[in-house]
Amino acid sequence: MKWCLNCPWTLVTVLIVALETPIWSRQTVSLVNAAASRGWSASRRLQTREKVRELWYHGYDNYMTHAFPLDELAPLSCTGRGPDWSNPSNIASNDVAGNFSLTLIDSLDTLVVLGDPRSFETAVRNIIQWVSFDVNTKPQVFETTIRVLGGLLSGHLFAIDKSMDFYLPWYKGELLELAHDLGRRLLPAFGTPTGIPYARINLRHGVQRGETVETCTAGAGSLILEFGTLSRLTGDERFEKAAYKAYFALWNRRSDIDLVGNTINTWTGTWTHPEVTGIGAGIDSFYEYALKWYVLSGEVEFLDVWHESYAAIMRYARAINGFWFRSVSIHTGDVTYYTTDSLSAFWPGLQVLAGDIENAIKSHLVYWNIWKRHAGLPEIYDTNFMYATSLQYPLRPGDPFYLDVGERILHDITVRARVECGLAGIQDLRTNQRDDRMESFVLSETLKYLFLLFDEENLFNHDDSNAVFTTEGHVLRLPQDKIKPVSSARRKLRRVENHQCPAYHTPLIVSDDWHSDTGLTGGLLSRGDIDYAREIVAALPSETDQSVWSPQGWCDVPQVELYSYDFLLSPNGGAVLEDASPSSRKLQTAPEGYIVQNVTGIRTHIVRRLDGTGYDVTKLGPHAVRSGQLVYINDSELILAAVDGVGPVDSDTGRRRRSADVQLRFFTDAVDPTLVGQLAMSELIDEAIITAYTALFGADPIVPFENGRPIRFGHGDGVRVVQDVTNPLGCHSYTRKYEDDALLVHRGECTFLEKLLNAQAAGASGVIVINDEDLPLNPSADQHEIDATGGSIEEVAIVVLKQSAGQRILDTLEHINMHRLGHLMVAVDPEGRSVPVESQRQEKVLRLQDDTTRVLYLNGRPLLNTRLVM
């Protein structure tokens, strides 16, 4: 990589960083850079793990010494703290401190992660002896659920698990009884007309008169993991039903573009001003719990919510550069605030769980660079002015993915937060002014995740069960007998769930074999956008950053592909009016999904797959297409191919519609007679008929004449197939002429139009592109791009071969050249092309349901859940 001198923020970045980079960050950079350069041996990783362990026990032991049985540790004054009895309106303290030994409960399963059975047993005994929920306090329902209820449930699951070292033979379910008691005390909060719970409740007296009716989406919608688990373990269905109703009370009030607001009125169910959304405070764990409850329980409705909500966030809240996420209007998707907060740092971890590795890396790079600039994660950061507007850091978890990142975070927390009696939150990251408070999530999340990062052999790093970490870092799992089976009707309707694998490949630096994917690969510091991610947060490069720079490096300014699309279907590409309520004659249900008999005017929502293989149709008009369902296209007006050598004319545009594919005949023009006796007959090249896929621009290879001019590619006696090893991708000007030849190139680096123009300039008759996937692809180009060429491209054709077919041609060409068997030729088979087929009767759909080769394409990518019947 190299410094982005052409990036517009560079001078501003240098000035801001010089003036504002915290003194604490400057003091640690050189130390961390030196450490990062040493590499990660097994011993170094274990040494770092033990530093995390020691820091965790420093906080925990000081809590037990100076604060227990109170809720939190005050590390500067070496005392304990609980609710603010003198000021009930002090929600900063009273929302979490309920006079129930919060930090001990919240830390319980971290002792399991650390592998400390003795301390776990002691903690369980202390909780049983000291904790009661018959207290006159009014904590927040959400915070109490994720910290206390989650901690009790997780501790119970480990205490009864005979397969682990944490099984307690004397234990009689006391933690579960406490959890059940707490759950019953929280239930009255759900007594609203909408089922959306009040934000706070008195644990002894219930909902009090005058309680606010406003709550946030995360607070009301992030209860299903704990409440659902409580119901499954106790058999008391009230908790799961209440949390389920609350969740869908929020989701069913989403806007027309599938966005939920940040705050809502629990009685009226209306979103409160300013009706915005994002991925940060007030809404973050709503998305998290959709995906994780599906993982834990298999409830497919929550998978549907995850897919739809993630697509909406990626379409509207994600910035145009693909790195930031902003607050946007839930109705229009327009940006409302150019800020991000520290709670949104959970997002990359959630993206990894969902399988979107590439976008997770981009998100993480932003938060990592903010951390490096401030030696901590500010509560609020202005993405427009590249400046932290709120400089508190209460030691929230930073979701680190990499060892260098984790070591830097550990170092900064140790240097900045460690005091004699524990770990103190930071009031101001510029001056390191400390807060006399150690929040419980320091022990339940931040240091737990850091420990797991460096402990590769930890059992939780190899757990492939349905276990999940809650939003507070508690480990929950459901035994198989507690998971409700999917009904046969639903299973038949949804077929197979679409669980996609991550689509990330390490950057390829150089390869000796240009048509392979082998060679030198680099890590994240070798990405082309690594410098861009640093610049957008106005941070100076570190020594580690500079160590990977080279004069041949580059800095990518990202061009992000849209995550989802909306458009109106049309059989001929013309403009049509939307049919908001298509009749059953147009669109009807099928056993495996939907049959579209007439595509005209149906609004279709398309979402890109996480694995990068294509797209899925997720909505057809008012109907949702669920994961596993198929969309059958049976519209006889949808003409996909030419009828004869000229092809039908589009009545709207007046232009001829071309065939979607063409059959090409590859053969040798001559064989050196001196070699015939030397080669076995099996080595002689027979002709091969291969399907190629045509472009929507350039010459139509089926048509022998265009505008009165002959099309040379593949006509007459055929043309020679040539490969230029100095220009394998066809992205540069050719150094020699190729009169009438067909140039064989690989896909990549430049557009199909650029490949065509370079071939045309060299005198070639056409281009044969080998796809990098074994999928058909019809290249397209915008009209303004075609107009910008300044000349005619209607005489040169470009076609695409699937990867497997292309490799066959490469092998043939190599064989010919090796044995001097003449030349490899290509000709168009005039009879070998797609032709329209009469519309089949509906019952034939079922016989085609597994034919995955007949699908629609968008931007050269397949719509994987479509099937063409006509």
N, C-alpha and C positions, 0 to 999 in steps of 0.2 A: 504494500500500500504506500501511498505518498500523500503529502499534504495537499489539501484541496484548494489550490490558489484561485481556482475559478469559482469557488463557492461564494455566494453573495454575502455570507455572514462573517467571513474570515476576519476582516479588520475590526468589526464590532465585537467579535468573540475575543480577540486578543485584548481589547481595551477593557471589556467587562471582567474577564477573568483576572487581569492584572489588578483591577481595583477591588474585586469582590471575593476572590477565592479565599476561603477561610484559612486562617493561620494554622488551624489544626490539620487541615488537609495538606498544607505544605510540609508540615513536620513529619508526616507519615509516608509521603510518596516515595522518597528515596529508600526507606527501609523496606517497603513492600515491593518495590521494583527489584531490589537486590534479591529478595526471597523468591519472587516469581521467576527470576531468571535461572534458578538452580534446577528446575524440573521437579517432578513429583515421584519420588521413590516410595516404596511401601512403608519404609520406616518414617519418612517425613510425614506421610499422611497419618500414620498412627500417632506420631508425636503431636500433630495438630489436633487430632481427635481428643487426646488426653488433655490438651489445653482447654478445649471446650468443656470437657467433663469437669475439670477443676473449677472453671468459671461458673458452671451451673451450680455445683455444690457450694460455691462461695455465696451465691444468692440464696439458695435453698436453706443451707445451714444457718445463715444469719436470720432468715425469716423465722425458722423454728426456734432460734435462741432469743430473738428480740421482739417478735411480733405474734407468734402463735399463742392463743387461738384466734387472734384478730384476723381481719381479712387481708391486709397488705402490710408490707414492710416499708417503714420510712427510713431509708438507708443513711441519710445525713444526720438525723437525730437519734439513730439506733433505737427506735421504738416501733410499736405497732400502730396501725390506724384502721378504723372501721367506718361506719356511717357517720356523717356529720349530723349528730343529733341536734345541734343548736340551730342548724340551717337546713330544713327539709328541702328547700329549693336548690340546694347545691347538687345538681344532678351529675356534675363531673365526678363526684365521689359516691353519691347515693345510688347512681344507676348500677354500679358494680358491687359496692360494699353493702352486703345485706346482713352482716353480723352472722356469717356462717362459714368462717375459716376458708375464705375464697381461695387463697393461694395454695393451700394444702390440697384441696380437691382438684384444682386446676393442674397441679403438678403430678398427680398420682400416676398417670400412665407414662410420664417421662421417665420415671424410675424403672419402668419395664424396658423402655427403649435403651436406657443406660445399662441394663442388665444387673439390677440391684435388688434381688428378691427380699433380702432382710429389711432394707429400708421400705420396700413396698409393703411388707406385712406390718411394719410399725406404723406406716401412714394409714393403712386401712383401720387398724385398731384405734388410732387417734381420731379418725373421722367418726367411727362408730361411737366412741366415748364422748366426743365434744360437740358434734354438729346436730343442731335442731333447726327446723324451719318454722317453728312456732314463734316467730319473731315479729315485732311491730316495726318492720322496715318496708320501704317501697322501692325495690330495685326495678330495673328495666327487664321486661319479659325476655327480650332477645339476649341480653348479656347474661342473665341468669341461666337461660337455657343452654347457650353454647359453652359457658365456662363451668357451671356447677352440674347441671343435669347431664351434660356430655361427659364430664369427668367422672361422675358416679357410675354411669353406664359402662364406660370403658373399663374402669377399675373392677366392676362386677364381672365383666366378661373374662378378664384375665384371672380373677380369683377363683373362678369355677372351671377353668380350662386345665384338665388333668394332663394334657400333653405338654404343658409348659412348666418352667421352674417356679412360676408365680402362683401355682395352685395352692390354695389354703385349705387343708382338710377340716379345720375347725369352723370355717366360714359358713354361715347359714343364710346368705342372701341379704345381709343387712344393708349393703349399699343399694341394692335394688329396691328395698323397702323405703329407704330415704328418697330415692329417685321417684318412686311412686307417690310418696307424700308430697314432694315438691311439685310434681306434675299436677296433682289434684288442686294444689293451691294456685297454680298458674291458670287452670282451666277457666275460671270466671272471666278472665281477660278477653275471652273469645265471645262473650255474650253481647255481640253487637248485631244490628240488622244485616250486615254484610258478611259476618263471620270473620272479618279482619280484626285482629285483637288490639286492645288498648296497648299503648307502649309500656305502661307501668302498672304495677299492682301491689297492694299491701299484702304481704304474705300471711298476715293474721286476719285482716278485716276485709280483704277482697278489694274490688274497685271502689274507690272513694269518690264522694260527691265532688263535682267540679273537675274531674280528671280530664286532661286534654284528649280530644278526639282525633288529633293528628298523629300519624306515625309514618315511619319511612318504610320503603319497600323491602329493604334488607331485613329490618327488624320484624316485620310481619310475615315475610315470605321465606325466612331461613330457619325454620323450626322443624321441618319434616324429618330430617335425619335423626334428631334426638327424640322427638315425639313419636315418630314411627317405630324406632327401635324400642322405646319404652312400651308401646302397645304390643309389639311382637313378643317381647320377653315376659310381660305380665298377663297377657290375654285381655287386657282392658282396652277395647278398641276406641275409646273416646279420644285419646290423645292423637292418634294417627288421623282420625276423621276430622278433628278440629284443625290440625295443621294442613291437611289436604284441602279442606274447604277454604282456608285462608290463602293458600298458595294460588289456587285457581280463581279465587275471588279477585286477586290481583291480575293474574294473567288474562283472564277473560275481559278485563277492562283495558287491555292494551289498545294502542292507537291503530289506525288503519295501516300503518307501516310497521306493525309488530314491535313497537317500543312501549315499555312501561315507564311510568313517571318515577320520580324520586320520593315524593311524599304524597299521602292520600288521607282523606277524611274517612275514619273507620265507620262512621254512621251512614254517610251518604254515598260512599264509594266513589267520590269525585277526586280527581287529581288536584292538588293544590298548586297555586301559583309559585313559580313560573312554569310549571309543567315541563321539566327538563329531565334528561336521563344521561347516563354515561356508564362507566365501569367502576367508579370510585365510591366514596363514602355515601352511605344511605341506600345503595342498591347493589353493591358488589356481590355479596354472597347469595343473592337471589338466583343468579345464573349458576353459581357454584353448586347450589343444592339441587338444581334441576338435573345436572349431570351425575352428581354423586349419589343421589337417591336412586337413580336408575342403576348405577353400578352396584349399589348395596342391595337393592330389593328386586331389580328387574322390572319395575313398573314402567311400561313403555310410554305412558302419557308424558312422563318427565323427560324421556329422550326426545319426544316430539317438541316439547317446549325448548329444550336445549338447542336443537337444530334450528328452530325458527328464530329464537332470540339471538343466537350467535350470528346468524346470517344478517339480521337487522343491525346489530351492533357493528359488524364488519363493514356493512354498507354505508351506514350513516355516521357513526361515532368515530370511526377510524379516519385519521387525517389522510390527505391525498398522498403524502409520502410513505404511508404504510407503517409509521413508527408510533406516532402519537395517537391518543384517544382523547377526544374532547367532550364537553357537555353539549348536548344538542336538544332541540325542540322535539318532543315526542310526536308532534303532528306533522312537521315538515322535514325533520332531519337537519335543519339549519343550525350552524354553530351558535351557541349562546354564550359560552365562557371558554376562553383560551387558557384553561388551567387543568392541572392534573394533581391528584393528592396521593399521599403515601399508601393509602389503603388499596389503590388500584394496582400496586406492585404485585398483588396476588395473581393478576391476570395471566402473566406468562406461564405460571405453574398450571393454571387451569387449561390453557391452550395445549400444553404438553399432554395432560391427561386426555384431552379430546383428540390428540393426534396431529394437531396443527403445529408441527415443530418449526417450520420456516417462519411463520408469523410470531411464534413464541420467542424465537431468538431476537427478532427485531424489537419486540416489546421489551424484552429483558435488557437489551443494549441501552435503551433509553434510561431505565432506572439505574442501571449500573453506572452510567456516566454521570448521572445526577449524584449518586452516592460518592463517586470519586471526587467530584468537584467540592462537595460539602463535608466529606468524611462522615456521612450520615444521610438519612433520607428525610428531607424537609416534609412537613405536613402538607404544604401546598406549594406548587411550582407553576409559574406563569410560562406557558409554552410559547407565547407570542414575543414577550420581551426577554425570555431566557433568564429568568430571575426568580429566586425563591421568595415568596411573599409571606410565608409563615415558617419560621425556622425552628419550631419545636421538633424533637424526635424522642418519643417515649419508648424507644427500643422495640418498635414493631418488627415482625419478621420480614426479611427482605427477599424471600424466595430465591436464594442463590443456586445456580446450576453448576457452577464450575469451581474447581479447587482454588484457583487464584482469587476468584471473586470471594469465595468463602473465607479464605485466609485474611483478605483485606478487611472484610466485615468483622471478623473475630478480633483482629488487631485494633480496629477503631473503637469497637465496643469496650474492649479491655482498657485501652488508654483513656477513653473519654468518660466511660460510665462507671468503672469499677471504683468503689470507695471502701473504706474500712469495714462498713457494716452491710455491704451488699452491692447492688447495681442501681444507679440513679438514672432516671430519665433526663433528657437534655432540654432545657428551656430555650436556649439560643445556640444554634450550631456555630455562630460566628465567634462567640466568646466562651463557649462551653459552660455557660451558666447552668447549673444542675437543678433538678427538681427533687424535692424530698419525697420521692415516691418510686417504688418498684412495682409496676403493674404486673399482674399475675401472668400475662401472656409472654413475658420475658422467659419464664421457665416452661410454660406449656407449649410455646411455639418457636420463638426465635432461636434459642439455644438447642432445642430438640432437633430442628431442621439442620442446624449447623453440624450437630453431632452426626446425624445420619449422612450428611454429605461426605464426611471423612471416614465413616465406618462402613466400608463396602460390604463387609461380611455380615452386617447386621441382618437379623432375620426379616426385618421389615423392608429391607431393600431387595428381598427375594420372595416376597409374598405375592403370589399370583391369585389369591382368593378374591372374594368380593369386599375385602376390607377397604375402608376409606379413612382418610384424615378429615375430620370436620373442619369448619372454618376457624375453630380454636385449636386445631392440632390434635384433637382426641381421636384415638383409634376405635372405630366401630366396625363390627362385622356381624352378620346374621347367620346363624346355623341354617343348614339346608331345610330343616323341618319348619323354619319360621318364614320361609319365602313362599309367597302365594303363587301357585302355578298359573301360567297364562292359559286362558280358556281356549278350547279347541276352535271356536269361531274366530277369536282374535288372531290366533296363530295362523289359521288358514288365510285370513284377510291380509295379514302383514307379510306372509312368506318368511323370508330371512332378513333379520336386521342388518343394516349396512354398517358394520363396524370397520372403519377404514384404518389402514396402517399409516404411520407417519411417512410423509414424503419429504425427506431431507437427505441431501448428499453433501459430503464435505467438499469444499472448493477444490477443483482440479487445477493445479499450478502448471504442470507441463507433462506432456506425454510423448514418448518416442513413436508411439503408434497412433497416428491422428484419428483413425476411425474406431478406436477402442476407448473404453473409459478407465484404462489403467494409467499409471504414471505417478508423479509426485502429487500428493494431496496435502492440504494444509488445514489447520484448525480454524477457529472463528476469527483469529487475527488475520487470516488470509482472505477474508471476505472482501468483496469490493465495496461494501457499504459500511465497513467498520469505522472509517474515518467520518463518514457522513453522520453516523449515530452520535459521535462525540461532538461534532460541530453544532448540531441542533440544540444542545444543552449548554453551549458556550463554555466548553472545558478545554484546557490546554492538553496537548498530547503528553503522555508519560514516556519514560525511557523504554518501557515495554512496548508501547505503541510504535515508537521510532525504530525499534530493533528489527521490525519486519518490513520497513520501507525499502524501496529500491527505485532506481531511476526508471525502471520499466513498470512501476506500479500504477495503479489507477484508483480513482475515487468515483464510485457509482452514485449518481443522483437517481434515486429510485423512481421507476415508473411502475406503479402498482396496478395490477389487473383487478378490475371490479370483482367483488366476491359474489354478487348476485345481480340478476337482471330482471326487468319487467318488460314485456313487449306483447303486442297484439299479433296473433297468428293470422297469416294470410296465405292462401294457396299459391299465389303468383307474385308475392312481394309487393303488391300494391297497398295503398292506404285503405283501411277499412274502419268502420265504426265498431266500438266495443259492444259486445253482447254480454251485459253484466249478469244475466240469468239464462244461460243457454238451456234449451229444452232437452228432453231425453232423446229427441231425434238427432241432436247434435252431440250430446255428451251423456253417456250413461255408465253406470257401474258395471263392473265385471267381477268374476270370482277373485281375481288377483289385483284389481285396481280399477281402471277406467278405460272405456273405448271412446275415441273421438271419431265420430262419423263425419263431422264437418268442422274444420278448424277455424273457419272465418269468424273473426272478432273475439275469439276467446283469449282473455288476458292470461298470460302464462308467466309464472315466477320460476326462475332458474337459479340454482345455487351451485357454486363450484365445490367439488369434492375435496376433502382435506388431503387425500392421498395424491391429488394432482392428476388423476387419470381422466377426468372429464367433469360433466355436470349432471345434476338431477333436476327433473321437474318436480317442484314441491307444491305448486298450486295451479289448478286449472279453473279459471273463473272463481266462483265462491268455494270451490272444493279443495281441501287439503290432500295432497298426495303424500302418504306416510312412508317412512322407511320400509323397504321391502315390497312396496306396491309397484305395479307396472302401468305404463300408459301406452295403449295400443292406438296407432294412427291408422284409420281405415277410410280416409277421405279420397274418393276417386278423382276429385278436382286437383289434388296435389300431384302435379306432373313433375316427376323427378328426372326424366330423360328425354332425349330426342326420339321422334318417331321415324325419321328418315335421315338422309345425309344432310339435309338442310335444317330440319328441326322446326317445331312449331313456334309461332310468333306470339309474344306476350301482348295481350290486347291493351294493357295499360301503358307499357313503355315502348311498344313497337319494336322491341329487340328480341332476337331469337334466343330461346332457352336452350342451353347446351346440356350435353350428357354429363351425368355425375361421375361416370367412369368410362374407361376405354380399354379394350383388349390390345395389348402390344405383343407382336411376334418377334422374338429375339432369335437370331440364327447367325451362322458364319457364312461369309460371302465366298470364301475359297479356302482350299487346303493345299499346302505345299506338297506336290506329288511325291517328293523324295522322302516325306515323313509317313506316308500312308502305310508303307510296309513296316515301319518301325513302331507304330502304335497299335495297341489292341483296339478292336472296334469299339469297345466300351469307353475308350478315352476320347473318341470323336464326339463332337458337340452336336447333339440333336437340337431341333428347334424347340423353343419354350414359349407358351402363351401365358402371359402374366397380366393381371388386372392392374391398371394404373388409375389414379384419381386426378381428375382435371381441375385446373384453376378457374376462377371466375373472371380472370383477366387474361390478356394475351390471346394467342390463336387457339381456336378449338381444334384439337388434333383430328377429330373425326371429319371435319369439313375440308375438302381439298382446295377450295378457293375462299378467300375472304376479301370482300370489296373488289372483286375482279382480279386479285393477286393470288398466285399459287401459295399454298402452305407447304413448305418443303419438309417439315418434320414428319417422318414416318410414311411418306407417300412415294409413289413410283416404285422403284426397286428397294426402297428403304434408305436409311442414312446410317453412317458409322457411329458407334458409341465410343466416346473417348473420355478418358479420365486424366485430368491434369494434377499430378501429385504435388505441384507447387502451389496449387490453389484448391485444396480439397473441398472447401465449403462454397466456393464460387462467390466469395464476398469481396474479392479484389479484382482489379483489372487484369485481364490475361495478357501475357507477354508475347503471345503468338496468335496467329489466326487459325480458326477452325471452320473453314468454309463448309456450311451445310451440315456439319457434324452435330450430334446430340451429346451434350456435356453431362457426364455423370458426377453429381456432387452430393454432399451430405447436408442434412438440415442443421441449422445453427448459426449463431452470431449475427446474421443480417436477415433482412426480410426476403420473402420469395420474389418480390418485385425487384429488389436489388440484384438477386441472382440472375433474373431474366435479363435485366439491362446490361449486366456485365457480359453475359453470353451473346447478346445481340451485338454488342460492340465488337466482339471477337469474330463475328460472322457466322455464329452457330445457328442452326435451325430450331433448336429447342434445348430444354434442360430437363434432366431426369433427376429428381431429388429423392434420396433415400431417407425415409422418416426414421426418427430415433426411437419410435415405438412401433409395436406391431398392430397399428391401427390405421384405418383409412383417413385421409385428410384432403380436403378441398381448399387450397389457398385462396385468400381473398385480399383485396386492397381497397382502400377508400378512393373514391373518385377524384378527390383533390390530389392524392398521391399520384394517380395515373396521369392526371392533367399536368402535374409538375414535371413529368418526364420530358415534356417538350417535343415529343415525337411519337410516331406510331409504334405500338408494340403488338399490333394485330397479326404480324407475320411470324412471330416466334412463340412457340408453345412451351408450357411448363407443366409437367405432370409429377405426381408423387407416388412412390412405391412404399408398401409396408416394409418394415425393417427386415422381416424374414425373406421377402421377395428380393429386396435390394441386396442382401447378403448373397443370395443365390447368383445374382448377376455379377457381383464383385468376384465371386469364386470362379465363375465362368470366364470372365475377362482375364483374370490372372492365369487361368489354364491356357487360354488362347495365346496370350503373350509369351508364356513360358515355352510353349511348343511350336510357336510360330505357325499357328493354324489359320492365318488370314486375319480377318477383322470381324469383330462382333457388330452385327447390324440390328436395326430395329425398324419395324414397319407396323403400321396401324392395320388391324384386322377390321375391315369395314362392316362386318356382320357382328362383331363382338362388342356389343355395348348394351347398356341397360335399356329396356323398352318398357313403356307403361303396361301394366297388367290390369285386366278387368277386375272390378271390385269384387272381392270374395264375399260370400255370405258370412254372417257373424259367427256361426259355429266354427269356422275355420280358425278363429282366433286362438282357441285352446290348443290347436295343434302347432301353433307358432310361438307359444309362450316361452319356450326355451331357446328360440333362435336369436342368439345375441348378436348376430352379424347384421341384422337389418334394423339399424337405429338411425335417429336423426343426429345432425352435427351442428354445433354452434362455435363459430370462430375456429374451426378446425378441430374442435374437441367433441367427443361423443356425448350425447344425452343418454346416459347409461341405463336409465330406467324407462326408456321408450322402446317400442317395437313397431316396425312398419309392417302392416298387414297388406295394404293395397299394392 
